Amino acid sequence: MRLSVVLPVYNEPDGVAETVATVAAALAAAPALAPAEFVIADDGSTVDVAGPARAAAGDVPVRVARLDRNSGRFEARRHGLEAAAGDLVLFVDAGIELEPGSLAFLAPRIADGRSVWNGDVLIDAGANPFALFWKAVCALAFAIYLDDPRETSFGIEEFEPFPKGTGCFLAPRALLLESFAAFRSVYGDTRFANDDGPIIRYIAERRRINIAPGFRCVYRPRRNLRSFVRHAFHRGSVFVDGHGHRESRFFPAVIAFFPASIVLALATARRPAVAPVTAVATIAATATVGIAKRRPPREVAALAGLMPVYLAAHGVGMWRGLALAVQARARSWRA
């Protein structure tokens, strides 16, 4: 089955080259998946991303599917998916490194009929506190797999506890096209939408999603305060879109957040000491959870120390999400 590697990108020439080089090496070790192609889904970049991709791709052909303006990762992926010629599509994000034997590991399993795979993502945190924060969050959220990485699969019944994302995800193109066609957001602008959760959920309702350490990529998360805060803010908006419906187990948390945050803001306005007391309580509670789950001391320190910052930015993002949802609903009423 022919493979198309679809890589959405916006102004990341170095990240594109890095990712394409590692995928090209993995393709060279998996001749059963040849002929393959790269589809660079250029999301209106203002710098050259195609040149570095072609330079890193070796003998694998590179095609560019370009959007005229920056439309967000979801639209870039959809554009690349529609342009792809392969029976199978591997989504990868710029800056992710695919381990060399990953596609050779998948080839015989795909031949056996297991054609939907979520990458086992290894977070390269080093000693960076912002990266360690995300590593700890993932370890706690997806402990059912990360405490014991193994070849397994999950469906819609086990959906929430397993790691998943379209940053490293392989599936039949026809199934992906179905899932993108079924995609719905409460926002009018998909740049702010939960752009991968609904896609993978749709697939999990129809096929089991496989995961194994043999299909692995390395991810380097945000490593400075500015990008950490921006990412947390964005995730707040995504959270409202992804979980602001009754089917989500986090729906009660979304509903409870808004009155709770108003109460906290009013209390802080009346007594400014409420803010530092709340921050200290958050740090203590987070550290207790990290220690109880036996996370390394550096991870516990990063998780606890940065949690108040993350929650503040995430909360503001949730309020933006509510505003976007209200705007979209108002426009639909006027229409």
Residue pairs with C-beta under 8 A, 6 or more apart in sequence:
1 33
1 86
1 87
1 88
1 110
1 115
2 33
2 35
2 36
2 37
2 85
2 86
2 87
2 88
3 27
3 33
3 36
3 37
3 86
3 87
3 88
3 89
3 90
3 103
4 36
4 37
4 38
4 39
4 84
4 85
4 86
4 88
4 89
4 90
4 173
5 23
5 27
5 36
5 37
5 38
5 39
5 89
5 90
5 92
6 39
6 41
6 77
6 80
6 81
6 84
6 89
6 90
6 91
6 92
7 16
7 19
7 20
7 38
7 39
7 40
7 41
7 53
7 80
7 91
7 92
7 93
7 94
8 41
8 43
8 73
8 76
8 77
8 80
8 91
8 93
8 94
9 15
9 16
9 40
9 41
9 42
9 43
9 45
9 49
9 76
9 94
10 42
10 43
10 44
10 45
10 70
10 73
10 76
11 45
11 46
11 47
11 49
12 49
12 94
12 95
13 47
13 48
13 49
13 51
13 52
14 52
15 94
15 95
16 40
16 49
16 52
16 53
16 56
16 94
17 52
17 53
17 55
17 56
18 56
18 94
18 95
18 97
19 92
19 93
19 94
19 95
19 96
19 97
19 98
20 38
20 52
20 53
20 56
20 57
20 62
21 56
21 57
22 96
22 97
22 98
22 99
22 100
23 38
23 90
23 92
23 98
23 103
24 56
24 57
24 58
24 60
25 98
25 100
26 98
26 99
26 100
26 101
26 102
26 103
26 104
27 33
27 34
27 36
27 60
27 103
28 58
29 100
29 101
29 103
29 104
30 103
30 104
30 106
30 107
32 107
32 108
32 111
33 88
33 103
33 106
33 107
33 110
36 60
36 86
37 60
37 61
37 62
37 63
37 84
37 85
37 86
38 53
38 57
38 60
38 61
38 62
38 63
39 62
39 63
39 64
39 65
39 80
39 83
39 84
40 49
40 50
40 53
40 62
40 63
40 64
40 65
40 80
41 65
41 67
41 76
41 77
41 79
41 80
41 83
42 49
42 50
42 64
42 65
42 66
42 67
42 76
43 67
43 70
43 71
43 72
43 73
43 75
43 76
44 66
44 67
44 68
44 69
44 70
44 71
50 62
50 64
53 62
53 64
54 62
63 83
65 79
65 80
65 82
65 83
67 75
67 76
67 79
70 191
71 190
71 191
72 189
72 190
72 191
72 192
72 193
72 195
73 93
73 191
73 195
74 183
74 190
74 191
74 193
74 195
75 190
75 191
77 91
77 166
77 180
77 195
78 180
81 89
81 173
81 176
81 177
81 180
82 177
84 173
86 173
87 172
87 173
87 174
88 110
88 115
88 170
88 171
88 172
88 173
89 170
89 171
89 172
89 173
89 176
90 168
90 169
90 170
91 166
91 167
91 168
91 169
91 170
92 98
92 167
92 168
92 217
93 167
93 168
95 219
95 220
96 121
96 167
96 168
96 217
96 218
96 219
97 217
97 218
98 119
98 168
98 216
98 217
99 216
99 217
99 218
101 214
102 119
102 214
102 215
102 216
102 217
103 215
105 212
105 214
105 215
106 117
106 170
106 214
106 215
109 117
109 210
114 153
114 210
115 170
115 171
115 172
115 207
116 170
116 171
116 172
116 175
116 203
116 207
116 208
116 209
116 210
117 169
117 170
117 171
117 209
117 210
117 211
117 212
117 215
118 162
118 163
118 164
118 165
118 168
118 169
118 200
118 209
118 210
118 211
119 165
119 167
119 168
119 169
119 170
119 211
119 215
119 216
119 217
120 149
120 163
120 211
120 212
120 213
120 214
120 215
120 216
120 217
121 138
121 163
121 165
121 167
121 168
121 216
121 217
121 218
121 219
122 216
122 217
122 218
122 219
123 131
123 134
123 135
123 138
123 218
123 219
123 220
123 221
124 131
124 218
124 219
124 220
125 131
125 132
125 134
125 135
125 221
127 298
128 223
129 298
129 301
129 302
129 305
129 306
130 221
130 222
130 223
130 224
130 225
130 227
130 228
130 302
130 306
131 220
131 221
131 222
131 223
132 298
132 299
132 301
132 302
132 303
133 228
133 299
133 302
133 303
133 306
133 307
133 310
134 221
134 222
135 221
135 299
136 290
136 295
136 299
136 300
136 302
136 303
137 303
138 146
138 163
139 146
139 147
139 293
139 295
139 299
140 289
140 290
140 293
140 295
141 161
141 163
142 161
142 162
142 163
143 161
143 293
144 158
144 161
144 162
145 152
145 161
145 162
145 163
145 211
146 163
149 212
149 213
150 212
150 213
151 210
151 211
151 212
151 213
151 214
152 210
152 211
152 212
153 208
153 209
153 210
153 211
154 162
154 204
154 208
154 209
154 211
155 204
155 205
155 207
155 208
155 209
156 201
156 204
156 205
159 201
159 204
160 249
162 209
162 211
163 211
164 196
164 197
164 200
164 209
165 196
165 200
166 195
166 196
166 199
166 200
167 196
167 217
167 219
168 217
168 219
169 196
169 200
170 215
171 203
171 207
175 203
175 206
175 207
176 199
176 203
178 202
179 198
179 199
179 200
179 202
179 203
180 199
182 198
182 202
183 198
183 199
183 202
184 198
185 193
185 194
185 198
185 241
186 240
186 241
186 244
186 245
186 324
186 325
186 328
186 329
187 193
187 241
187 321
187 324
187 325
187 328
188 324
188 327
188 328
188 331
189 324
192 234
192 237
192 238
192 241
192 320
192 321
192 324
193 238
193 241
194 238
194 239
194 241
194 242
195 238
197 242
198 242
200 209
203 209
222 228
222 231
225 309
228 306
228 309
228 310
229 309
229 313
230 313
232 309
232 310
232 313
232 314
232 317
233 313
233 314
233 316
233 317
233 320
234 317
235 314
235 317
236 313
236 314
236 315
236 316
236 317
236 318
236 319
236 320
236 321
237 317
237 318
237 320
237 321
237 324
238 317
238 321
239 250
239 254
239 314
239 317
239 318
239 321
240 254
240 317
240 318
240 321
240 322
240 324
240 325
241 321
241 325
242 248
243 250
243 251
243 253
243 254
244 251
244 254
244 321
244 325
245 251
248 254
254 318
257 315
257 318
258 318
258 319
258 322
261 315
261 318
261 319
264 274
264 278
267 274
268 274
268 275
268 278
278 308
279 308
282 307
282 308
282 311
283 304
283 305
283 307
283 308
284 304
286 303
286 304
286 307
287 300
287 301
287 303
287 304
290 299
290 300
290 303
290 304
291 300
295 303
